[in-house]
Amino acid sequence: MAQTIEQRTARAILETDEETINIGGTQYTYGKPTLATIIMVSELVAELPTFPTQVDSSGVVHAVLQGAKDERVIGKILACLILGAKRIKEKRHVTLEAPVQRWWQFWKRTKAATTKLEYDHIAEQALDNLDVSDAVAIISTRLGKLNISGFFALTTSLKTEADILKPTKSGVESQTTAYGQSSSGSPKTSVSHPSTSSTR
């Protein structure tokens, strides 16, 4: 079976272990695909700018160059798919080593090592080191691992069950109407008229 460009690219960048990925010379382990990861990715995708749904070939370049400045969130989407929501919530940090100072740069002040959130670091590394084909391959591969179709079936099933169990208006009225009360909630009253007797 012929492989798509995305599949071939995925095999190249994922190397031998499908649970790890190499970005910028650093090996990262994929996080477990969870419900929280799907929800977090959905929140990040909502931050992407809206492009025109119908753009001819001549307008694609203009649309991309105009909107790409607001799409740095793509790096966070990639980082989320790589790490998983659980690890991101742990707020792990990575240590960034100071650049090597050469002997002829003795007059320069030595920079100390710094730390950075792992999530932010991988998001930045993804933007700096991955091309479009790499990004498409990672996103398509990881979305497959997240079982998006299964999540859709789960949510629609729950919504359907909730609609079935939701009481109807007539059912609510019949349950809340107390004995001796009308459906409007006001008690029924009966008026007794005293019998009048004529006196002679």
N, C-alpha and C positions, 0 to 999 in steps of 0.2 A: 504493500500500500504506500503510495506516494505521500510524503510528509509536507505539511505547509511550511512556509517560511518561518512562522512563529514557532512551530514545533522543532525545526532544525536549529533555530537560534536558541531555544530553551535548552536543548541538549548540549549546545556548545558552552553556554554560560553556567549551567547547573553542574557541569563536570560529571564525575562518576556517581556522586551521591545526590539523589534527588531531594534530600532533605537539607542540603546546604547550598549556598550560593556565594560566588566570589564577586565582590564589588570593590574596585580600586585596589586590588591586591590583598584584601582582607576577606576571610571566610566567615560567613554568617550562617547560623542554624535557623531554619524556618521554625516559627512558632506553631503550636497546635491550632488547626482551624476550628474556631468556636463560634457560637452565636454572637458573642460580644464583638468578635472581629468583623463579622458581617455588618453589625449595627454601626460600628465605628467607621468602617469604609463607607457606608451609606451616608453618614454625617459629613465625611470629608468630600465625597462626590457632590453633595449639595452645595459646597462652596465654589465649585467650578463655575466660571461664567457661562452664560447661555449663548451659544452660537446660532446664527440663522439656520433654520432647518433645511432651507433650499439655497444652495450657493453653487453657481456655475464654476467651471474650472478656472476661469480668469479671476474669480473673486475669492478663491480659497486662500491664496497667499496673503491678500490684504486682510482677510478675516483672522487668519492665524497670527500675523504680525501685530495686529491691533489688539488681540485678546491674550496673547501668550504671556504678557507681563503680569497677568492676574492668575496664572496657572501654576505657580510654584507649589501649590497644594498637591500637585501630582507626585512630588517627592515624598510627601507625607503619606499619600495613598500607597505608594510602593513600600515605604518603611512599615506601614501598618500590615500589609500583606505578608511581609517578610517576618516581622517579629511576632505579630499577633497581639490582640488587645491586652491579654493578661500580662505579658511581659512589659508592654508599654506602661501599664498602670503601676508597675513596680518602680518606675522612674530610675532605672539603672543609669549609671554614668560610665563613660569611657575616658581614659586618660590619653590625651594627645601629646605626644612627645615634642619637645622643643626642637626646632630645626638645628641641624648640625652646624656649628660655627667653625669656619676654616681658620687656619693659623694667621692668614693675612687680614682676618677681620677682627683682630684682637681689640681694636678700639670700639667695637660695637658692644653694646650691653647684652649680656647673655639673657635669653628669654627662658623663663621657667615653663615647665610642663603645665598644661591646663586640663581641666575636666569639662565634659559636655554631656548633656543628656544623650543617651544612646539613640533614642528615637529621632532627635533633631540631627544627630551626626549622620545616621544612615540616610535620612531624607536628603541631606545636603550631598552626601556621597553619590546617591542615586542620580541626582540631577547633574553632577559633575562628570560622572563616569559612564553612564548608560546612554545609548542612543535610542532612537524611537523604536527600532526593531527589538532591542533588548527589553524596553519597558513594556511593549505589547506582549512579548513572550512571557514575561514574569506575571503580568496581570491576568492573562488568559489562563496560564497554568495554575496560579494560586486560586483564582475564582472557581476553577474546576474542583480543586481540593476542598473549597468551602461548601460545595454541594448547594449552589444557589437554587437550583430547581427544587431540591428537597426542602429548603427554607421557605420557598414560595408555597409549596404544597402544605407545609405545616401551618403557615400563617393563614392561608385561605381556609384550611380545614377548621382552625380555631374560630375564625370569624363566622363561618357557616354555622358551627355548633352554637356560638354565642347568639346568633340571630334566631336559631330554633328555640333556644331556651329562654329568650327574652319574652316576658309575659305580654299578652296583648292588652289593649286598653279595656276591653270588655271584661277580660279576666281579672284585671286589677280592681275594677269597680265591684265585681261580684265578691272578691275576697275582702275588700275593705268596707263593704256596706254591712253595718251591724243589724242584728235582728231588731225589728221595730222601727227601722229608719228607711227613708226613701233613698234612691240612688244619688240624690243631690246632697245627702248627708244630714238633712233636717229631720228631726224626729216626727213621727206621725202622732197627731193629737186628736183626741175625740172629745167633742163638746156635748155634755149632757144637759138637757133642759129640764128643770124641775117641773113636775106635774102641778098644774093649777086646779084647785077645787073651788067651786062656787059656794059661797056661804049664803045661807038663807037667813 
